[in-house]
Amino acid sequence: MDTDTRNQEPGTKNQEPRTSRVVYTVPFVDPGKLYAMIKPELDAAYHEVMSKGDLIMRGQLSAFERNLAAFVGTKYAVGLNSGYDALHVSLIAAGIGPGNEVIVPAHTFLATASAVVNAGARPVLVDVSPDFNINPDEIEEAITSGTKAIIPVHLNGRMSDMDAVMAIAQKHNLAVVEDACQSLGAAFNGRRAGAVGLTGCWSFYPFKILGGYGDGGAITTDDPEVARKATLLRYNGEDRETGEYHYHGFTCLLDNLQAAFLDVKLRHLPDWISRRRAVAEAYRKGLGDLDGLALPHYGAPGFEDVYQNYVVRTKRRDALYDYLKEKGVETLVHWRRPYYSYKALGLEDRGYPETEAICRESISLPLNVEMSDDQQDYVIKTVRGFWRQ
Ligand SMILES: Cc1ncc(COP(=O)(O)O)c(C=O)c1O
């Protein structure tokens, strides 16, 4: 029995498996298999939290925050409920609000722009480069007297050119909020994603590189005021020590149980990133010669990518999708339509050719830490089979 899942795709976030009864030889992700790989550690974390009754803002959360900050290379990390909350809270903590404009890439998950709208400001869109990240050459012409911040998004496990973004931000006195939701562990010129701008925003949505068992997120920052404000905002503006209210805040903190699970997974992250790079390299070797297939290896110096998504581009994208599905390889088309094209969102569409081409041409091959070498080789063999037809 087959379910056509394509219609469900426009609503998907990255790395989200679709509801489907197809049994894939290579599923896009296999959370049950990943659980089996580290079951004793996750079960021990669960038992500790449950037996102690450590549910809200306990030691597991602060331990995870410490370890995350150390991994990213910042002084502080503040656990939140989602990547969206990390963006929203960052903007508010940076003083962004009504009357302000914030520059965001035209190609990203909608949450990047929605956080700006929900902070009361206006997103101003800028097209991306062929590496899927904001095109620094187009940022300055989008800056007006109302511009207060830039949100570079490090998409698919690759950082934006932060040297260029930071130079523009300094010149125009703009805050930089990094949407690093897809790039934990990635680096550019020796600095990790989430450690360069005012804040780094993280999502621990289950299918991220570091995924929880429900929603989760965090901010990383070196700024003590931003860390303090985010800590208050995540819990209704209340200072938990004194009981005083300082802001109209939210209820958006990272659950203690999720923090405990994430802390377990964080210990495995360096190995998992190596594994992701090894699979990406196998794909590069196995598919690099195919005519008309663009792989996500850009060769620019200074970038250390972590391959949250292995997004390839071809003019025959829809036929490739159908062929791979029939052969048992589950792929994902992240966004078939640019988010700004949805009229209900009221965003300005000034025409963004690279974003539009990406929506037509891109497709993600399965790449995760739980896949076997045999599955990796099957993906290569099957993609090559499509090119041989
Ligand atoms: C680039 C990007 N920004 C923001 C988000 C929002 O994160 P969350 O789903 O945790 O709210 C995501 C995750 O889906 C993302 O991929």
Ligand as a Chemical Component Dictionary entry (heavy atoms), coordinates in Angstrom:
data_LIG
# 
_chem_comp.id                   LIG 
_chem_comp.type                 NON-POLYMER 
_chem_comp.pdbx_formal_charge   0 
_chem_comp.three_letter_code    LIG 
# 
loop_
_chem_comp_atom.comp_id 
_chem_comp_atom.atom_id 
_chem_comp_atom.alt_atom_id 
_chem_comp_atom.type_symbol 
_chem_comp_atom.charge 
_chem_comp_atom.model_Cartn_x 
_chem_comp_atom.model_Cartn_y 
_chem_comp_atom.model_Cartn_z 
_chem_comp_atom.pdbx_ordinal 
LIG C1 C1 C 0 16.176 27.364 9.664  1  
LIG C2 C2 C 0 15.170 27.138 10.743 2  
LIG N1 N1 N 0 14.760 28.185 11.477 3  
LIG C3 C3 C 0 13.885 28.023 12.480 4  
LIG C4 C4 C 0 13.354 26.799 12.790 5  
LIG C5 C5 C 0 12.337 26.703 13.855 6  
LIG O1 O1 O 0 12.667 25.758 14.842 7  
LIG P1 P1 P 0 11.491 25.022 15.661 8  
LIG O2 O2 O 0 10.840 24.069 14.719 9  
LIG O3 O3 O 0 12.193 24.348 16.778 10 
LIG O4 O4 O 0 10.566 26.091 16.123 11 
LIG C6 C6 C 0 13.765 25.670 12.050 12 
LIG C7 C7 C 0 13.278 24.304 12.359 13 
LIG O5 O5 O 0 12.464 23.694 11.836 14 
LIG C8 C8 C 0 14.674 25.855 10.987 15 
LIG O6 O6 O 0 15.056 24.820 10.231 16 
# 
loop_
_chem_comp_bond.comp_id 
_chem_comp_bond.atom_id_1 
_chem_comp_bond.atom_id_2 
_chem_comp_bond.value_order 
_chem_comp_bond.pdbx_ordinal 
LIG C1 C2 SING 1  
LIG C2 N1 SING 2  
LIG C2 C8 DOUB 3  
LIG N1 C3 DOUB 4  
LIG C3 C4 SING 5  
LIG C4 C5 SING 6  
LIG C4 C6 DOUB 7  
LIG C5 O1 SING 8  
LIG O1 P1 SING 9  
LIG P1 O2 DOUB 10 
LIG P1 O3 SING 11 
LIG P1 O4 SING 12 
LIG C6 C7 SING 13 
LIG C6 C8 SING 14 
LIG C7 O5 DOUB 15 
LIG C8 O6 SING 16 
# 
